[in-house]
Amino acid sequence: MDVQASDFLTVALLVVLEGLLSADNALVLAILVLGLPKHEQRKALRYGILGAFFFRIVAILLAVHLIQIAFVKL
């Protein structure tokens, strides 16, 4: 496998993009829970963050599976 400098740039851009999207998700979640009573805000944030992690794991596993399908690679 031949690794080129552009591959590192692509990975770096993906990491930056993921960080920005994570920050955006956290801000949206924080705004959404503002309407809840104080004692439920912490619980809602916890469930939201856990749900985001779960969804990311499922999305990564699905992507790994889809990459192995020749038709999808086309």
C-alpha positions in Angstrom: 0.0 0.0 0.0 1.4 3.3 -1.1 0.8 6.2 1.4 1.2 9.7 0.0 1.2 13.1 1.7 -2.2 13.9 0.4 -3.5 10.9 2.4 -2.3 12.6 5.6 -4.0 15.8 4.6 -7.2 14.0 4.0 -7.1 12.4 7.4 -6.3 15.7 9.1 -9.2 17.4 7.4 -11.6 14.6 8.4 -10.4 15.0 12.0 -11.0 18.7 12.0 -14.4 18.3 10.4 -15.4 15.7 13.0 -14.3 18.0 15.8 -16.3 20.9 14.3 -19.4 18.7 13.9 -19.0 17.4 17.5 -18.9 20.9 18.8 -22.0 21.8 16.8 -23.8 18.8 18.1 -22.9 19.7 21.7 -24.2 23.3 21.2 -27.5 22.1 19.7 -27.9 19.6 22.5 -27.2 22.3 25.1 -29.8 24.6 23.5 -32.4 21.9 23.3 -32.2 21.1 27.0 -32.6 24.7 28.1 -36.4 24.3 28.0 -36.3 21.4 30.4 -36.5 21.7 34.2 -33.1 22.0 35.9 -33.2 18.5 37.4 -33.9 16.9 33.9 -31.3 18.9 32.0 -28.3 16.8 33.1 -30.1 13.6 32.4 -31.1 14.7 28.9 -27.6 15.9 28.1 -26.2 12.5 29.3 -28.7 10.6 27.1 -28.0 12.9 24.2 -24.2 12.4 24.4 -24.5 8.7 24.8 -26.9 8.5 21.9 -24.4 10.5 19.7 -21.6 8.1 20.6 -23.8 5.1 19.9 -24.8 6.5 16.5 -21.2 7.3 15.6 -20.1 3.7 16.5 -23.0 2.3 14.4 -22.2 4.6 11.5 -18.5 3.6 11.5 -19.4 -0.1 11.6 -21.9 0.4 8.8 -19.2 2.3 6.8 -16.7 -0.5 7.3 -19.3 -3.1 6.1 -20.3 -1.0 3.1 -16.6 -0.4 2.0 -16.3 -4.2 1.6 -19.1 -4.3 -1.0 -17.8 -4.0 -4.5 -20.9 -2.3 -5.9 -20.8 0.4 -3.3 -17.2 1.2 -4.1 -18.2 2.0 -7.6 
